[in-house]
Structure formats: structure tokens, C-alpha cells
Amino acid sequence: MNYIDRNGKIYENEETQDKILRKLYASLWGRFLLWPLIRPGFSQFAGRFLDSGVSRCIIKPFIQKNRIDMSPYEPRPYHSFNDFFTREIKPEERMIDYDETHLISPADGKISAYHLGNTNRFFVKNTCYTTTSLLQNQKLAKRYKNGTAIIIRLSVDDYHRYCYPSDGLKSSNYYIPGVLHTV
């Protein structure tokens, strides 16, 4: 995956995570292998393990393998891998730009933007979607025609918390049935 980080540095190489995702999502055998991993039972089992104190043993190797710079984060002991994964960042590391003409990203990640014109096609994890196929609602999809789809993909080295504008207006929630593809 090619991307530019928040400091303007261009990355043109694939990381291990990108290669694995491409193999899993872009091939028939990969999707076959992926099938048991996206079942709710596996997600619940993995969640329980990653919330447990036993999972602390994988934190240090994970940091080293993924070359995660821990200096922007509040130093503290982690009770589990999930506790580490949702670690708190130091306030001075993510200053919010309050200029009303600027869009604040709700999360760290690799961002792709797609114009939703007549073809309405965009990619998530090597899978092609249309607005209608993703939302599973043609009427709702028409509301976004000629808009922009912004896809934020969090990878292992990204800060896994979200922020929201303080004076934004949230519309109603819309439930989309389907399987959740967890990490």
C-alpha cells in the first residue's frame, strides 16, 4: 500500500500486514482461510484472551516486530494487550486544529479518498464496493452520489482511539447487517 504519513513522508513499500491482507482478501483460498476468523465465536475468544493478563507477554515482541515508537504515549504498565492497543497518547502529541475550514481526521490511519460519481466504486482490503453494496440501501446510497468516501485503515502502528469535533452534528445511526472483520 502506498501512502503519505502526517509528516509528508511517502511510503511506497508493502508492510507485512499489507501482504497478508492482500493474500487473504484477494484470493479464493485466502477468503476460505479468512472465513473462520470472521465468525463471532472466534472474535469473542480472541477478545477474551487479549483482555486477559496472560496477553501481556505479547506486547513487547509486538512493539519490536512492528517498530512502534512508544515515545508519544503516556508511560504506564499495561494490564493486557488490549490495554496496550488502546494506549493513551500524550496530549501534546495530537494538537487539534480548531480552524473551522479544516477537516479533522477522526483517527490515525492510512487514508484513501474516492469520488462517488456515476461508477461509485472504491476498495477496502482489496475488495471492490459500491456505495449501494456497502450500505445495502439504494435510497441511502443516492444521498452520497457525487460526494467523497474517505476510508481510514488503521494498521498495527496507528493510534487506536477516535476523536470527534465538539460542535459537529451527528445524524441517525444506520445498522448494516453483515460480518465484522476484526483485527
Phi, psi and omega in degrees: 000130176265135179203167177241129181279177186296344178263004178090002179285130182267130177247125181241009180253159178270135174273167179305317181299319179298317181295317180296314180299319180297316180295321182288318188265342186253010178223155181296315181292329177294317178295325177296316178293328182288330187310309181292335182286341181258009176283144180304324180298317179294318179299317179295317178298311180298320179299317178297316179297313183289343173273346184275157178296334179300328184289350178303331184294343181264357183293306184299312177299325178296316178300314182293313183298322184262007177049053181274122177283114183271356183297332179283355187255151178298124180286126178192160176286147179254136183274342180198171177297319178296325176298317176294316186296332179253032182304154181273136178270150177294138184306324183286352181278336181227076178287131182272132178275114184269009177295121184296344180269359181255143176267127178265128177290135180284351182201157169290159175152181176266122189254132172240143179234135181230131173285131181262075179271220182291324183280328174058024184261138175209164186244138172226121181051051177061020177242131181276132178234159164247165179300319180294316182293326179286313183280341183056038181202107184295320180297315178294321180299324180298331179297335184261000180301135184068013174267198180230130173265125177247118182255123178248114180256114176279130174249178189301332183271358182274153176290121187261057172223163181243155172230158182227146176295142185288335182243025179285164179244116181272132175275186182287157176282149176229117181281128177248113181292150177150185183266136177273123179268096182276173179289000000 
